[in-house]
Amino acid sequence: MKRERTLQERALGFLARREHTRAELARKLAPHANDPAEIDALLDELEGRRWLSEARFAEQLAGVRRERFGSARIAQEMRQKGVSEAAVESVLPALREGDLEAARLVWRKKFGHSPKDAAERARQARFLQGRGFGLDVIRRLLRLDEI
């Protein structure tokens, strides 16, 4: 006979697969809890043991998304997932530092050639902006000497 898993077992199962924010884990555990205070107490305990870490989540997400997106897009995604502003701000300087190189890699993969005219340059700039790269990075990249 299969027994019902405890809330803590479920939480540890989620955390074993990947890092989560407190808000994500609370949302996933909510259907299995009788009382919201039970979830809060468990999350406090997990944070106390450092098994649940918003900073680790932010670093992991930044590392995974770095190859495809710019710092603005990554920061936006973190905020949507419930990461605190302090944790977002802690990883932003490193992300911004690598924006030009990340933009260059994304640009090469998508386009691979210099824009031939103003319309092409605008199209490439819009693509990069949609990926979360700032205008200063896009301007530097789309100059012929930067490619």
PyMOL commands that set and color helices and strands:
alter all, ss='L'
color gray80, all
select helices_A, chain A and resi 7-17+22-32+36-48+54-65+71-80+85-97+99-110+118-130+135-142+144-146
alter helices_A, ss='H'
color red, helices_A
deselect
rebuild
show_as cartoon
